[in-house]
Amino acid sequence: MEFDGQFWKRRAEKYDSLEWVNRQGYTESFVRLGRFDKSHGVLDVGTGTGIIAYTIAPLVRHVTGIDRSDEMLAHAREKNTVKNITFETGDVRELKYADATFDRVTARMVYHHVLEGAEDGILECHRVLKPDGMFVLSEGVPPNADLRDWYSTMFAYKEERRTFLEADLVALARSASFREVRHDVYMSRRMSIKNWLNNGAVSEANKAIIVKMHRDLDAAGKRAYNMDITDDDIFIDMKFVIVSATK
Ligand SMILES: C[S@@+](CC[C@H](N)C(=O)[O-])C[C@H]1O[C@@H](n2cnc3c(N)ncnc32)[C@H](O)[C@@H]1O
């Protein structure tokens, strides 16, 4: 299925209440890899409610945040008291900017939603970067390759998306001729499944299935997630990969 605007319309309202979105350590790790500078012009693709754009803005000259969802952008715009951010509607697979426009391009948690043409979306980021410019990309991944199928099945009850492993993300960056492709892992410890499901536009029936899948996961899977099941919630360690690459 192509981009589901209705899905983002439902998600926009509660997006900023998601625990992972607000984990300072994750945002800080992402920003650290970008090595930002006051002279930099930055493009944040799939900016959503602007979390990364607002974090980067004080460190750089200007941030342009683009997103396909006008509902997500409306939430980004309503917080905008900062003069050096511009939000625009746009698709990462077809950027309207000239070649070599930006010093940095950032993309946090976007590409798993790009069901068709993710490779084109990476090529576009490469195209609009200046020579020696950096691309910073991050995605949530399963705790290990053994859990890939379980993870994909479980997520299918929440949203239509792609599952990446670390190696897939590195390969995606290399496929667009980026060099010096490096990656880091950020573990977000003890994340509440309840928070994640209640702020993610998931139907009650599917929430119940996802909770049951966690409860029924085998011992090795539970260990990999460092899972703690309490009376009214389940806590897991979420794994995020952050890739930096140079044009
Ligand atoms: C999980 S949110 C991430 C938002 C933000 N980057 C963050 O870290 O909080 C994913 C965002 O990607 C946007 N998106 C999905 N496909 C896109 C595309 N092809 N082009 C631009 N934005 C896209 C969605 O509308 C959504 O706002």
The ligand as an SDF file (V2000), in Angstrom:
LIG
                    3D

 27 29  0  0  0  0  0  0  0  0999 V2000
    7.8120    7.8400   12.9310 C   0  0  0  0  0  0  0  0  0  0  0  0
    7.6090    9.4390   12.2260 S   0  0  0  0  0  0  0  0  0  0  0  0
    9.2140   10.1640   12.5570 C   0  0  0  0  0  0  0  0  0  0  0  0
    9.1460   11.6680   12.7860 C   0  0  0  0  0  0  0  0  0  0  0  0
   10.4600   12.3160   13.2280 C   0  0  0  0  0  0  0  0  0  0  0  0
   11.5020   12.1070   12.2380 N   0  0  0  0  0  0  0  0  0  0  0  0
   10.8980   11.8390   14.5930 C   0  0  0  0  0  0  0  0  0  0  0  0
   11.9960   11.3070   14.7100 O   0  0  0  0  0  0  0  0  0  0  0  0
   10.1180   12.0290   15.5380 O   0  0  0  0  0  0  0  0  0  0  0  0
    7.7110    9.1190   10.4720 C   0  0  0  0  0  0  0  0  0  0  0  0
    7.3630   10.3170    9.6040 C   0  0  0  0  0  0  0  0  0  0  0  0
    7.7610   10.0330    8.2500 O   0  0  0  0  0  0  0  0  0  0  0  0
    6.7900   10.6030    7.3830 C   0  0  0  0  0  0  0  0  0  0  0  0
    6.9180    9.9740    6.0550 N   0  0  0  0  0  0  0  0  0  0  0  0
    6.5840    8.7060    5.6990 C   0  0  0  0  0  0  0  0  0  0  0  0
    6.8470    8.4970    4.3950 N   0  0  0  0  0  0  0  0  0  0  0  0
    7.3650    9.6560    3.9090 C   0  0  0  0  0  0  0  0  0  0  0  0
    7.8490   10.0660    2.6200 C   0  0  0  0  0  0  0  0  0  0  0  0
    7.8530    9.2430    1.5810 N   0  0  0  0  0  0  0  0  0  0  0  0
    8.3400   11.3340    2.4980 N   0  0  0  0  0  0  0  0  0  0  0  0
    8.3270   12.1910    3.5510 C   0  0  0  0  0  0  0  0  0  0  0  0
    7.8710   11.8560    4.7840 N   0  0  0  0  0  0  0  0  0  0  0  0
    7.4130   10.6070    4.9650 C   0  0  0  0  0  0  0  0  0  0  0  0
    5.4780   10.3550    8.0940 C   0  0  0  0  0  0  0  0  0  0  0  0
    4.4600   11.2060    7.6090 O   0  0  0  0  0  0  0  0  0  0  0  0
    5.8590   10.6330    9.5500 C   0  0  0  0  0  0  0  0  0  0  0  0
    5.6440   11.9710    9.9180 O   0  0  0  0  0  0  0  0  0  0  0  0
  1  2  1  0
  2  3  1  0
  2 10  1  0
  3  4  1  0
  4  5  1  0
  5  6  1  0
  5  7  1  0
  7  8  2  0
  7  9  1  0
 10 11  1  0
 11 12  1  0
 11 26  1  0
 12 13  1  0
 13 14  1  0
 13 24  1  0
 14 15  1  0
 14 23  1  0
 15 16  2  0
 16 17  1  0
 17 18  1  0
 17 23  2  0
 18 19  1  0
 18 20  2  0
 20 21  1  0
 21 22  2  0
 22 23  1  0
 24 25  1  0
 24 26  1  0
 26 27  1  0
M  CHG  2   2   1   9  -1
M  END
$$$$
